[in-house]
């Protein structure tokens, strides 16, 4: 069965802390998407990766294909990073979503 | 910056009624998707659409659901006879290739 598992479910941090969110996925998933869902519900794509590492500003995403594991890191976290972060596995023409990690960053 | 536009933002309907949710994908995109998110639950894939046909659909996407790209710009999701359990946020997304997907702001469907 194709599955995507995320941890932790909830995460709180102080401003400036380094954040890591983890995602494990099953066989049949060829790439991993990281998405951000704002409190109002809107979804923004952050990364899609099938190997290695990608960086955009303070966000870094890595993937280990052998271990079927991906991580999203946020450096120097800020209250505006507070959102739900979702990993989604790409299985042919569909995305299989994790349950999301709710991040709250306090000043 | 180009964006995916969804209308309406909130749709209220009576059980058994037909609803059409509308999406205008980014103009040069070729791949189109519908997802739904029931309140408090994870996002679920409904259907993907490419080259004027469905390329993949989930178990949720039964005979009550249909998609159409009637005029080359709009991409619609129709629910023929709504049920209470169809109440959810419906997201449309588009992509230029099988990579980053751009999401609309969603349509909240409330079935009474």
Interface residues (C-beta under 8 A of the other chain):
Chain A: X33 X35 X41 X42 X43 X44 X45 X47 X48 X86 X88 X90 X92 X93 X94 X95 X96 X97 X98 X99 X100
Chain B: X31 X33 X35 X37 X42 X43 X44 X45 X48 X50 X55 X56 X58 X89 X91 X93 X98 X99 X100 X101 X102 X103 X105 X106 X108
